[in-house]
Amino acid sequence: MSRVPPVDREFLDRARARQDRLTKPPGSLGRLEEAGVRLAAIQRTERPRLGPGAVVVAAADHGVTAEGVSAYPAEVTPQMVLNFLAGGAAINQIARAAGAEVYVLDVGVNGPEFPAHERLIPARVRPGTGNLVREPAMSPAEAMAALQAGENAARRAVSEGATLLAAGDMGIGNTTAAAALTAALLGLPASEVTGRGTGVDDAAYARKLAVVERALARAAAELGDLAKADPLDVAAQLGGLEIVAAAGVFLAAAAAGLPVVTDGFPVTAGALLAARLEPNLKDYLFAGHRSVEPGHARQLEALGLEPLLDLELRLGEGTGAVLAFPVLRAAAAVLAGMATFDEAGVSEG
């Protein structure tokens, strides 16, 4: 597993001192200022710069769809992977507008192998997870393999020029897995973190909530107190292959010294897992947005993150994370390019 060094607090202090000397009233750019300071500390400079970005969209299927927890059938997962590769999905358009590359990581799609493509990373650990109500989602060894697949995908993106990185997700049924994993890691009841995902009706939502509760009870019978158990063992019981892969994306990118951006509920479950495995990761994390899923706010609170955007998104794919890339570039540009009062010869109030 990638080890993440702590950010340099000296550069954090130096960047904050420079931020306070820029030609504006202190704090007038709100949270953009703190974002710039954090970027400076990550890059170990007082003048941070961000260039091309990338998003790794991890895709996998979920056995729990057999319980009727999603508004869409499981075959949508491989269909959407092909859509990503053809450039026809929302994330493709947003990435193009935001100056980001899209990589698609097949870490657990249930279906035939995909044709070779320059942006496809084939690393299928198994064809979908087990039904987490009735059995572990995956073995601990498979969880580690999914983590490593995400790490390898991030390393490729970094080697090809990415200067900031996000994870995205595709997997019908994955908000159920994300709810179970979040509840387990944070010690919360299922009702506080389980939402409607793709937009299920009341009956399906009731089924989904019951599924998460039963899955938590089954996993607790095997591991004991889930909030105190080994995080990767908990993920093996309750998570998704793409959720664990997202954790790997964050760990490897941060280990390479890049800022990393969370997306919606499933991806942030991956960030939560990664932060439990490597606490230093939190210093490299930025929250792209806050989705309408109720558990997402609890995840961000646990990670100590404020979302850069709040657009009522609930799509996934990395869309909210990549939408935030220009905001982070602007935060870096402000700190690097604005003149101080002394440099500009402007009188202070």
Buried (B, 14 or more C-beta within 10 A) or exposed (E): BBEBEEBBEEBBEBBBEBBEBBBBEEEEBEEBBBBBBBBBBBBBBBBBBBEBBBBBBBBBBBBBBEBBBBBBEBEBBBEBBBBBBEEEBBBBEBBEEBBBBBBBBBBBBBBEEBEEBEBBBBBBBBBBBBBBBEEBBBEBEBBBBBBBBBBBBBBBBBEEEBBBBBBBBBBBBBBBBBBBBBBBBBEBEBEBBBBBBBEBEEEBBEBBBBBBBBBBEBBBEEBEEBBEBEBBBBBBBBBBBBBBBBBBBBBBBBBBBBBBBBBBBBBBBBBBBBBBBBEBBBBBBBBBBBBBBBBBBBBBEBBEBEBBBEBEBBBBBBBBBBBBBBBBBBBBBBBBEBEBBEEEEEEEE
